[in-house]
C-alpha cells in the first residue's frame, strides 16, 4: 500500500512552483502525480518518497493537504493490461474513485495508482488475482 498526499491549492500563478519548491528543499522526490482543477481550487495528488515529511513541510507553509492510502499495481507495458486490471476490479465489485499512472524507477514498468474504498480488502483481492501490488 502506498501513501498519497492530496494537496488543495488555489488556482493561481506560481502555486504549483511553491509546492514543488517546498518538496525540493526537503529533498522529497515526486514519484507520480495528477492535478485536477476546479473553479477556484485544484487538487494535486502525489505519491512521493517521504509522504509524512512532505505533509509536515507543506502544512508548515500553510498549504492544506491530507494523507491517504492508495494502491500501486505494477504491470507490464502491454496493450490491454490496464483493461485486464479494471476488469478484475469490476468482477470483484470494486469501484475505482480515480486512477493515474506512474512507473517503477527500478524495473521501468508502469504503475497504476488508484484509490478505492476499503483499500486493505481491495489490495488483498487484487493480489489474489495475481497482480503485483507495490
RAMO-V176133 format. One record per residue. N is the residue number from 1. PHI is phi as a letter, one per 30 degrees, with the letter a starting at -180 (999 if undefined). D_CENTER is the distance of its C-alpha to the mean C-alpha in whole Angstrom. Layout:
n:N phi:PHI d_center:D_CENTER
n:N phi:PHI d_center:D_CENTER
This chain:
n:1 phi:999 d_center:11
n:2 phi:c d_center:8
n:3 phi:c d_center:7
n:4 phi:c d_center:5
n:5 phi:c d_center:7
n:6 phi:c d_center:9
n:7 phi:c d_center:11
n:8 phi:c d_center:14
n:9 phi:b d_center:17
n:10 phi:d d_center:20
n:11 phi:d d_center:20
n:12 phi:b d_center:23
n:13 phi:e d_center:24
n:14 phi:j d_center:22
n:15 phi:d d_center:20
n:16 phi:d d_center:17
n:17 phi:d d_center:19
n:18 phi:e d_center:20
n:19 phi:d d_center:16
n:20 phi:d d_center:16
n:21 phi:d d_center:19
n:22 phi:d d_center:19
n:23 phi:d d_center:16
n:24 phi:d d_center:18
n:25 phi:e d_center:21
n:26 phi:d d_center:19
n:27 phi:i d_center:19
n:28 phi:c d_center:15
n:29 phi:c d_center:13
n:30 phi:c d_center:10
n:31 phi:c d_center:9
n:32 phi:a d_center:6
n:33 phi:a d_center:6
n:34 phi:b d_center:8
n:35 phi:b d_center:11
n:36 phi:c d_center:13
n:37 phi:c d_center:16
n:38 phi:b d_center:19
n:39 phi:d d_center:22
n:40 phi:b d_center:22
n:41 phi:b d_center:19
n:42 phi:c d_center:15
n:43 phi:c d_center:12
n:44 phi:c d_center:9
n:45 phi:c d_center:6
n:46 phi:b d_center:5
n:47 phi:c d_center:5
n:48 phi:b d_center:8
n:49 phi:d d_center:12
n:50 phi:b d_center:13
n:51 phi:d d_center:11
n:52 phi:d d_center:14
n:53 phi:d d_center:16
n:54 phi:d d_center:14
n:55 phi:d d_center:14
n:56 phi:d d_center:18
n:57 phi:d d_center:18
n:58 phi:d d_center:17
n:59 phi:d d_center:19
n:60 phi:d d_center:22
n:61 phi:c d_center:22
n:62 phi:i d_center:22
n:63 phi:c d_center:18
n:64 phi:d d_center:17
n:65 phi:a d_center:13
n:66 phi:b d_center:12
n:67 phi:c d_center:10
n:68 phi:b d_center:9
n:69 phi:d d_center:9
n:70 phi:b d_center:6
n:71 phi:c d_center:8
n:72 phi:c d_center:8
n:73 phi:c d_center:11
n:74 phi:d d_center:13
n:75 phi:b d_center:16
n:76 phi:d d_center:19
n:77 phi:d d_center:19
n:78 phi:b d_center:21
n:79 phi:e d_center:22
n:80 phi:j d_center:21
n:81 phi:d d_center:19
n:82 phi:d d_center:16
n:83 phi:d d_center:19
n:84 phi:d d_center:20
n:85 phi:d d_center:17
n:86 phi:d d_center:17
n:87 phi:d d_center:20
n:88 phi:d d_center:20
n:89 phi:d d_center:18
n:90 phi:d d_center:20
n:91 phi:e d_center:23
n:92 phi:c d_center:22
n:93 phi:i d_center:21
n:94 phi:c d_center:18
n:95 phi:d d_center:16
n:96 phi:c d_center:13
n:97 phi:d d_center:12
n:98 phi:a d_center:9
n:99 phi:b d_center:8
n:100 phi:a d_center:7
n:101 phi:c d_center:8
n:102 phi:b d_center:8
n:103 phi:a d_center:11
n:104 phi:d d_center:13
n:105 phi:d d_center:15
n:106 phi:d d_center:18
n:107 phi:c d_center:18
n:108 phi:i d_center:17
n:109 phi:d d_center:16
n:110 phi:d d_center:13
n:111 phi:b d_center:10
n:112 phi:d d_center:9
n:113 phi:c d_center:5
n:114 phi:b d_center:7
n:115 phi:b d_center:8
n:116 phi:a d_center:12
n:117 phi:d d_center:14
n:118 phi:h d_center:16
n:119 phi:d d_center:13
n:120 phi:d d_center:16
n:121 phi:d d_center:18
n:122 phi:d d_center:16
n:123 phi:d d_center:15
n:124 phi:e d_center:18
n:125 phi:d d_center:19
n:126 phi:d d_center:17
n:127 phi:d d_center:18
n:128 phi:d d_center:22
n:129 phi:d d_center:22
n:130 phi:j d_center:21
n:131 phi:d d_center:17
n:132 phi:c d_center:16
n:133 phi:c d_center:13
n:134 phi:c d_center:12
